[in-house]
Amino acid sequence: MNTFKVSLQETSNDTIIKFEINQIITKHQSYEFNNIDEAKPSPLAQQLFYLPFVKKVYISWNFIALERYSIVEWKDVQDEVLEQIEAYLNDGGVVIEESQVTKKKPVTVYAESTPNPAVIKFVANKKLVVSLFEFTSIDEAKESPLATELFHFPFVKSVFIDENYVSITKYDIAEWQDITMELREFIRNYIETGKDIVNANASQTTEKTEAQSANNFESLDDTSKEIINILDEYVKPAVASDGGNIQFISYEADTKKVHVMLQGACSGCPSSTYTLKSGIENMLKEMLPGKVEMVEAING
């Protein structure tokens, strides 16, 4: 059984606090409740309203936000609330009773071109996953029911899923103008049914990987940490908008060489070499003078 982990996240409004969860809990829907009567579709929200200081409950894909009355400060009660939410979820408590929900937001998906002519990004108006996943074959896709079904299309070469989009790499046998509409409608219908995008154990595996990465970060040398921070702040948002991802692999101090991995639309992209040399490599040379001379990439 996959364990729920809850963490605190402050907001710009000191009366509201977020409890982030390591799994999707609402089948990609969002709900707002102003009192215990409105919270009938959510046993969890009803339980939270028994706390006298809870004014409003907002439940979204992987977090719960609570607004408080002024009778308490969050610092005095937040740890107990976190423990209550975590225990409720791990005891199998129901977050939303779907039969009680009458209004559902329509699912929209649009296709967006990427710098890689073999890849198109299908963007949804809902969050799909908590962490990114890449599958290059139907065997790898066992963790993802959506990716498994996509591989039944003979022209699908690989599937990359992150936050609210799916990037698909095609084989040359098909042209995008012939298959884009079919894929877009398939993905939209799949999301609309509320079926799992990835299995729970896939999320758990990713969480372990992320935790391991965080632990590894602390053991890295200072230059490697600086490189990771630069990639996270300046590079990842740009490549994510193109349907891809970049991951730091290693740094060689003696040769001043940085190794990275390209995933999704960045993998095999004709412009990726130019982007690495003229973009990322020059940026690292400029921001870390004398420490970086070359950036080399492998495709994910």
N, C-alpha and C positions, 0 to 999 in steps of 0.2 A: 504494500500500500504506500502511495506517495505521500510524504509528510508535508503538511502546510507549514510554511515559515512566514511570519509576519514581522515587518520592520516599520519603524516610525519615520515619517517624512513631514517636516514642518512646512507651512505655507506662508504666503505673504500676509495672510489674515490671521492674527494671533488667536482668533476665536475658533479657527478651523484647523484640524489636524488630519493628516492622511495616514492610513495604515496600509502599507503596500504588502501584497501577497505574492508568493513565488509561483502562483498558478492562476490561470484564468478561471473566474468563478461565476460568470454571468452569461456564458454563451454569446459574448460580444455585444450585449445590451447594456444600457445605463439606466439607472432608476434613482429618483429623488423622492424622499418621504419627509413630510413636514410634521407628522404626528403618528401616533400608534394606530389610528384607524386607517390612515392612508397606507400604512406599512403591512396591510393584510397579505399582500403577495409574498412578503419576505419575513419568515420566522426569525431570521437573524436580526433584521432591523427592529422587529417588535421587541425582541429581547433587549436590544440596546436602548430602546425608549424607556425601559424600566429603570435605567440610570437617570436620576432626577435632573442631572445637569445636561443631558442630551437634548438639543433643540431641533436638529435636523440631521438626517442620515442620507448620504449619497453613496450608492454602490455602482461601481463600474467594472470594467473587464478584469482588472487585477488589483483593485484597491477599494477601500472603504474610507470615505471622508466623513468626519463628524463635526458639526458645529455645536458649540457649548453655550449654555447660559452663563452669565457673569458670576454665578454663585461659587464657581471654582476656577482655578487656573489649571491648564493642561499638565503642567509639570507635576502637579500633585496627584493626578489620577491616570495619566497616560499609560504608565506601565501596567497597571491593573487592567485597563481596558484592552491593551494589546494581548495580555495573557488570556483574557476572556474570549476574545475573537479567535485566537490561535487554538484554544482548547475546543471551542465550538466547532470549528472546521475539522479538526482532527478527530472529533467524536462522530463525524458523519452528519453534522447538522445541515439542514437545508438552507441555502442562501435565498433562492427564488423558487417559488412554486409556479411552474410555467402555466399550469391550468388557471391560475388566478390572474395572469397577465393578459390584458385585453388589447393593449396598444403595442404594436411592434414597428420599429423604424424600418422602412424599406431598405433593402440592400442595393447599393449601387457600386459598380465596378467600371473603371475606365482603363483603356489601354494607353500606354505611354512609351514612346520610342526611347532607346538608350543609345549611347555612343557605340555600342556593339551591335552591328547589324543582324547578328544571329540571336539577339535577346530582346524581348519586349517585357515591360513591367506592367502588371495588372494591379491597379491600386483600388482598394476597397474603402468604403466610408466607415469601416469598423476595424478595431484592433483584432488581429488574428492570432498572434503569438507573443509571448513575453521575451523570448530570445530568438536569435536567428538560427536557421537550419538550412543546410545545403545537401541535396541528394543528387548523385550522378548516375544512379541506376535504380531499377525497381527493387533490387535486393536491399540497397541502402535505405530505401523508402519505407521499410516495414514500420518504422516509428511514426509515419505520417499517412493516415488514410487518404488525405487529399492528394499528396504527392503520388501515392500508389495508384490512384485512379487516373491522375494526369499521365502517368507513364503508359497507360493503355492506349494513348494516342501515339501512333507509330512515329510521328515526327517530333515528339518531345525527347530531347537529349538530356537535359538536366533541369532541376527545380530548386529555386532558392526562395525561402520564405523568411520575411522579417517584418515585424510590427504590423503594418497594414497593407502589405503588398506581396505579390508573388511574381518573381522574375522567372521567365521560362526561356531556356535556350533550345533552339530547334535544329534539326538536321537539315541539310541542304535540299532534301527531296521536296520540301514544301516551301511556298512563298507566304510571307506574312499576310498579304492581302487576301489569301484564300483560307486562312485558318484563324486569324485574330478574333473575328466575331464569334466563331464556334467556341474558342477557348474562353473568351470573356463571359459568354453566357453560361458555360459550364461552371466556371469558378463562382459566378454570382449565384446560380441555383444551389451550388454546394453549400456556400456560406449561409444562404437563406434557410436551408433545412436545419441549421444548428448543429450539424455533425462536427465531430472533433477534427480540428486541423492537424494537430499532432497528438499522440497518445500521452498520457500523464507521465509515463516512465521516460519519455523523450525529454520532457521539461525537467525532470529530476536529473537526468544525465547532464543536461546543459547547465543546470544550477551547480552541479558538482564541478563541471569544467570551469565555470566562471569563478567559483570559490577557489579552485586550485590556481587559476590565473592570478587572482588577487593575492594569494599567498606567495606565488612565484614573484610577483611584482616587488614585494618587500625584500626579496633576496637578490634582486638585480643590482647591477652597478648603476651609479648616478646617471651616466650618459644614456643607458638603455631606458631608464625611467623618464628622462627628458624626451627621448624619441617617442615613447608611447604616449606621453601627454600631448605632444605636438600632433601626432597622428589623430588622437581622439578629438582634439579641439578643432583642428583646421582641415583635416583630410577626410575623416569618416563621414561627417555630414554631407560633404560634396559627393562622395562615391555612393552613399546611401540614396541620394536623390536620383542617381543614375541606375539604381537597382542592384548595387553591388556592395562589397565590403572589403576592407583591407585589415590584415592582422599582422602585428609585429611578431617575428619569429626569433631573430637573434641579432646581436651586434658584435662585430669583431674589432676590438680596440687596436690590434696591431695593424690591420689592413684598413681600418676605418670604414668597413663595409657593413651595410644594414641589409638584412634579409626580411622580406615581408611575404605574406600570402595574399593573393587576389582571389575573391570569391564572387559568385553571382555574375552579373553583367560584366564585371571587370575581368573575369577569367577568360582568357583567349581573345580579349577585345583588341582589334587592330590598333587602336589609339592608346592602349595601356602603356606601351613602351615609351611613347612620347610623354604621356602623363607622368610616368615615373621619373624620366630624365629631366624634362623641362619644368615639371611641377614639384613633385615630392622631393626629388634629389636636390634641386636648387633651393627649396625651402629649408631643408635640413642643413645644407651647407651654410646658408645665410644665418639661420637661427642658432646653429651650433658650430661656429667657425673653428676650423682645425680639428674637429672631432669626426666629421662625416665626409667621405670622399665619393662613395658610390652606394646606390640602392639597387638591389637585385630582387626579383620577384619570382615566386612559383605560383602556378595556378592551382586553385583549390579544387 
